[in-house]
Amino acid sequence: MKYLKLPLFLSAAMLVACSAANDEDAKETVAFELPTAFPSTYEPMPSAMTLITNARIIDGTGEASTANSILLADGRISSIGTDLSADGATVIDAGGRFVTPGIIDIHSHLGNYPSPSINAHNDGNEVTSPITSEVDAEHGVWPQDPGFDEALQGGVTTLHILPGSANLFGGRGVTLRNAPARTVQGMKFPDAPETLKMACGENPKRVYGDRGGPGSRMGNVAGYRKNWIRATEYKKKIEDGDEPTRDLQLETLAGVLNGDILIQMHCYRADEMAQIMDLAKEFDYKVTTFHHAVEAYKIGDLLADNDVCAAMWADWYGFKMESYDGILENIPFVHASGACAMIHSDDDKNIQRLNQEVAKAWANGNRAGLNISQDEAWTWLSTNPAKALGILDETGTLEAGKRADIVLWSADPFSTYARPDQVYMDGALMFDRATGLKPQSDFRLGTEIAR
């Protein structure tokens, strides 16, 4: 069960003011822990000890692997190496097929904008105020979205669900295991850090320009600053042992200032990303990832210097003015600058073929002379998303001790023709193309029965 530590998320009733020996005004906070309001109830599916042999392994570390076999036990990677054996294990001869970490999509709206796409299902944007840091994407996720099943068949084992980009502060995101469950809590990645979605640029000023503002990029930045000032004051009151009225908006922002909640920020233009990094320095917080980041290639060095990731598309750009100046080499150029680069979907179809999206970007980078290896490029699919979500110690690479999230491919995963043959999550076989084994949402089952 995940716990949150004071002095950030709890009412000040949990704080204790103590008198120092010689100073009655001296105060200190007491570290007090309380279960979160909506804890994860995720439990892995039952699994058996499994040994995959004779495989071409891309392990996600960015380096070429000499290993050809991997042992899964108790839901974890027990060992990875050359010509392993294990008594009692189910042995799968990969026959030279590629084996990779499960794909992680850092930017999805599955469950919040589920299929079928109708107004009744639109729960991704709380467009009642430009400041909605109090809302949480998980409270709009519909676990029966058939899109989860389709994403699993594309090799996606973990995904991060974000609110939309209408607001300056759009609300908290949630990291999910792509496993069937009756409730969103049954999908929540245990102990994954919480996140906050923010947006810069055209969207907030377009949505709120005739509704009280902000109506310009100037207003956007002023709106961020005013609310970070409020959050700084709120955080200080709690740290000083005061008892402010509990405020869900400010709890979230104070969590960012304390380093417990990770900023995931929708932003396209290079100049705006640079300004946001300066804003983060003003209030001493960190932007974890810029999302979409169509002009990230212009500031790869700044991203690297500030340890900020960029989640990008392979070739989506030009659909509005702030997305106009895109290039096909965006992801590889950011990578070549030494920054943390990755793919993201932002789409229920794109999420089904993220390996192909990376393959396009990888090929475009190499045509430009970058000479990036497949092992390096794979980090855009699992390793860097795991880093940006704060879960790299659990998943994202094939290393002993990590969750056994694994995909066996029908062909080179950088090929248009490649499909996942088997997908394992926590060591359990969740999808098998040959046998037809796969999760299927109750919603889809109901519609098929009706037909």
MONORPE-V572473 format. One record per pair of residues at least 24 apart in sequence whose ideal C-beta (glycine too) atoms are under 6 Angstrom apart, sorted by sequence separation. I is the first residue (numbers start at 0). J is the second residue. D is the distance in whole Angstrom. If there is no record, write none. Layout:
i & j & d
I & J & D
I & J & D
This chain:
i & j & d
9 & 33 & 6
48 & 72 & 5
136 & 160 & 5
171 & 195 & 6
172 & 196 & 5
262 & 286 & 5
267 & 291 & 5
309 & 333 & 5
111 & 136 & 6
136 & 161 & 6
262 & 287 & 5
263 & 288 & 5
264 & 289 & 5
265 & 290 & 5
269 & 294 & 4
273 & 298 & 6
5 & 31 & 5
136 & 162 & 5
151 & 177 & 5
170 & 196 & 6
230 & 256 & 6
261 & 287 & 4
267 & 293 & 5
268 & 294 & 5
150 & 177 & 6
169 & 196 & 4
46 & 74 & 6
111 & 139 & 5
113 & 141 & 5
256 & 284 & 5
269 & 297 & 4
273 & 301 & 6
111 & 140 & 6
168 & 197 & 6
255 & 284 & 5
269 & 298 & 5
276 & 305 & 5
293 & 322 & 5
331 & 360 & 6
2 & 32 & 4
110 & 140 & 3
147 & 177 & 6
294 & 324 & 6
330 & 360 & 4
43 & 74 & 5
110 & 141 & 5
113 & 144 & 3
114 & 145 & 5
308 & 339 & 4
309 & 340 & 6
310 & 341 & 5
3 & 35 & 6
114 & 146 & 5
293 & 325 & 4
296 & 329 & 5
303 & 336 & 6
310 & 343 & 4
331 & 364 & 2
0 & 34 & 6
1 & 35 & 5
110 & 144 & 5
162 & 196 & 5
164 & 198 & 4
299 & 333 & 5
303 & 337 & 4
335 & 369 & 5
50 & 85 & 5
109 & 144 & 5
131 & 166 & 5
135 & 170 & 6
161 & 196 & 5
303 & 338 & 4
328 & 363 & 5
132 & 168 & 4
134 & 170 & 4
135 & 171 & 4
136 & 172 & 5
137 & 173 & 4
167 & 203 & 5
296 & 332 & 4
300 & 336 & 5
302 & 338 & 4
327 & 363 & 4
328 & 364 & 5
1 & 38 & 6
109 & 146 & 4
129 & 166 & 5
136 & 173 & 5
165 & 202 & 6
296 & 333 & 6
299 & 336 & 3
342 & 379 & 5
0 & 38 & 5
50 & 88 & 4
109 & 147 & 6
129 & 167 & 5
130 & 168 & 5
142 & 180 & 5
164 & 202 & 5
295 & 333 & 5
331 & 369 & 5
341 & 379 & 5
53 & 92 & 5
54 & 93 & 4
123 & 162 & 6
124 & 163 & 4
126 & 165 & 5
131 & 170 & 5
299 & 338 & 5
328 & 367 & 5
340 & 379 & 6
48 & 88 & 4
49 & 89 & 5
50 & 90 & 5
51 & 91 & 5
52 & 92 & 6
53 & 93 & 5
123 & 163 & 4
331 & 371 & 6
373 & 413 & 6
59 & 100 & 4
124 & 165 & 4
142 & 183 & 6
165 & 206 & 5
47 & 89 & 6
51 & 93 & 6
55 & 97 & 5
56 & 98 & 5
57 & 99 & 5
341 & 383 & 4
140 & 183 & 4
313 & 356 & 4
341 & 384 & 5
54 & 98 & 4
339 & 383 & 5
137 & 183 & 5
313 & 359 & 4
313 & 360 & 4
111 & 160 & 6
110 & 160 & 6
104 & 155 & 5
107 & 158 & 5
102 & 154 & 5
102 & 155 & 5
107 & 160 & 6
268 & 321 & 5
103 & 157 & 5
104 & 158 & 4
105 & 159 & 5
267 & 321 & 4
101 & 156 & 3
167 & 222 & 5
227 & 282 & 4
267 & 322 & 5
358 & 413 & 4
195 & 251 & 6
354 & 412 & 5
195 & 255 & 6
195 & 260 & 5
193 & 260 & 5
194 & 261 & 5
195 & 262 & 6
196 & 263 & 6
197 & 264 & 4
198 & 265 & 4
199 & 266 & 5
200 & 267 & 6
192 & 261 & 5
194 & 263 & 5
200 & 271 & 6
199 & 271 & 5
129 & 203 & 6
129 & 207 & 5
308 & 387 & 4
172 & 263 & 6
129 & 222 & 6
130 & 226 & 6
288 & 387 & 4
287 & 387 & 5
164 & 265 & 4
133 & 247 & 4
133 & 248 & 5
132 & 248 & 5
132 & 251 & 4
132 & 252 & 6
201 & 321 & 5
200 & 321 & 5
261 & 389 & 6
41 & 176 & 5
40 & 184 & 5
41 & 185 & 6
39 & 184 & 6
40 & 185 & 5
41 & 187 & 6
37 & 184 & 6
39 & 187 & 4
41 & 189 & 6
39 & 189 & 5
106 & 290 & 5
1 & 190 & 5
155 & 350 & 6
192 & 389 & 4
153 & 351 & 4
153 & 352 & 6
191 & 390 & 5
150 & 350 & 5
146 & 347 & 5
149 & 351 & 5
106 & 310 & 6
105 & 310 & 5
26 & 240 & 4
174 & 388 & 5
16 & 240 & 4
11 & 237 & 6
14 & 240 & 5
159 & 388 & 6
6 & 237 & 4
11 & 242 & 4
6 & 238 & 5
10 & 245 & 5
106 & 343 & 4
107 & 344 & 6
105 & 343 & 5
106 & 345 & 5
104 & 344 & 5
8 & 250 & 5
107 & 350 & 6
7 & 253 & 5
104 & 350 & 5
7 & 254 & 5
156 & 404 & 4
7 & 257 & 5
102 & 353 & 5
154 & 406 & 4
179 & 438 & 4
154 & 419 & 4
154 & 422 & 6
156 & 424 & 5
151 & 422 & 6
102 & 380 & 5
103 & 381 & 5
152 & 430 & 6
102 & 381 & 6
105 & 384 & 4
151 & 430 & 5
100 & 381 & 4
103 & 384 & 4
103 & 385 & 6
105 & 387 & 6
148 & 438 & 5
148 & 439 & 6
148 & 440 & 6
100 & 395 & 6
145 & 440 & 5
100 & 396 & 6
100 & 397 & 5
143 & 440 & 4
143 & 441 & 5
145 & 443 & 5
143 & 442 & 4
101 & 404 & 3
101 & 406 & 6
99 & 406 & 5
98 & 407 & 6
63 & 374 & 5
96 & 407 & 6
97 & 408 & 4
96 & 408 & 6
61 & 374 & 6
61 & 375 & 5
97 & 412 & 5
57 & 374 & 6
61 & 378 & 5
59 & 377 & 6
79 & 397 & 6
57 & 377 & 5
78 & 399 & 5
59 & 381 & 5
59 & 382 & 5
76 & 399 & 5
76 & 401 & 5
76 & 403 & 5
75 & 403 & 6
74 & 403 & 6
71 & 403 & 4
59 & 395 & 6
60 & 396 & 6
59 & 396 & 4
58 & 396 & 6
59 & 397 & 6
58 & 397 & 4
74 & 425 & 4
74 & 426 & 4
71 & 426 & 4
46 & 426 & 4
46 & 427 & 4
43 & 425 & 4
44 & 427 & 4
